[in-house]
Amino acid sequence: MFPDADYDSDAFGSSNGQYTFTHKAQGADMFRYSWNYGKNWTDWKSWEAMTYIDEDVFSGSDLFWDGQHIMVQCTL
C-alpha cells in the first residue's frame, strides 16, 4: 500500500456497464481489490495497467454506503 497516495478519484471510472480502475503503482507485481471496505477481497492477480470490474459487484446486500468505492492493495 502507498499511504501517502491513499485516495485517487481519477483512477476509478465507468464505461459501458463496467467500472475501470487505472493502476498507477508502477513496479507492482500483484494487486487485489475490495468493493466493500475490506470485508471481502479478490484473489491476488498479476499487475495490469487497467482492471475492468463488472457493475454487479456493487449490487450486493453487504454494501452499507451510497456510491461505488474500491480499495486496492499492491505488492512489489
BADO-960615 format. One record per residue (C-alpha): y, z, x. Coordinates in steps of 0.05 Angstrom, whole numbers. Each point is the difference from the previous one (the first is absolute). Example, Ala and Ser with C-alpha at 12.3 -4.5 7.8 and 13.67 -1.06 7.14 Angstrom:
VOLUM        Y        Z        X
VOLUM      -90      156      246
VOLUM       69      -13       27
END
This chain:
VOLUM        Y        Z        X
VOLUM        0        0        0
VOLUM       71      -11       20
VOLUM       39       61      -24
VOLUM       68      -29       18
VOLUM      -12      -61      -44
VOLUM      -33       30      -60
VOLUM       33      -39      -56
VOLUM       12      -75       -4
VOLUM       16      -29      -68
VOLUM        4      -71       30
VOLUM      -73        0       22
VOLUM      -28        7      -70
VOLUM       10      -55      -52
VOLUM      -34      -39      -55
VOLUM      -16      -73      -15
VOLUM      -46      -35      -49
VOLUM      -34       62      -27
VOLUM      -13       29       69
VOLUM       37       50       42
VOLUM       12      -15       73
VOLUM       10       46       59
VOLUM       29      -30       64
VOLUM      -25       40       60
VOLUM       50       17       54
VOLUM      -42       43       45
VOLUM      -10      -51       55
VOLUM      -56       20       46
VOLUM      -39       37      -53
VOLUM      -75      -16       -4
VOLUM      -19       28      -68
VOLUM       35       23      -64
VOLUM      -15       30      -67
VOLUM       43       14      -61
VOLUM        4       48      -59
VOLUM       27      -18      -68
VOLUM        1       72      -26
VOLUM       36       40       54
VOLUM      -62       14       41
VOLUM      -49       20      -54
VOLUM      -41      -63       15
VOLUM        2      -47       60
VOLUM      -29      -69       12
VOLUM      -50       -9       55
VOLUM       29      -13       69
VOLUM       12      -75        9
VOLUM       19      -44       59
VOLUM       75       -7        7
VOLUM       31      -61      -33
VOLUM       71      -26       -7
VOLUM        0        6      -76
VOLUM      -45       36      -49
VOLUM       -9      -23      -72
VOLUM      -12       55      -51
VOLUM      -23      -15      -71
VOLUM       48       26      -53
VOLUM      -56       35      -36
VOLUM       -2       54       54
VOLUM       62       30      -32
VOLUM      -28        4      -71
VOLUM      -48       58       11
VOLUM        5       66      -35
VOLUM        6       38       66
VOLUM       72      -23        9
VOLUM       50       55      -15
VOLUM       67      -35       13
VOLUM       39      -60      -23
VOLUM        0      -63       41
VOLUM      -44      -27       55
VOLUM       -4       33       68
VOLUM      -48       -3       59
VOLUM      -10       41       62
VOLUM      -27      -37       62
VOLUM      -32       30       62
VOLUM      -14      -40       63
VOLUM      -40       14       63
VOLUM        9      -27       70
END
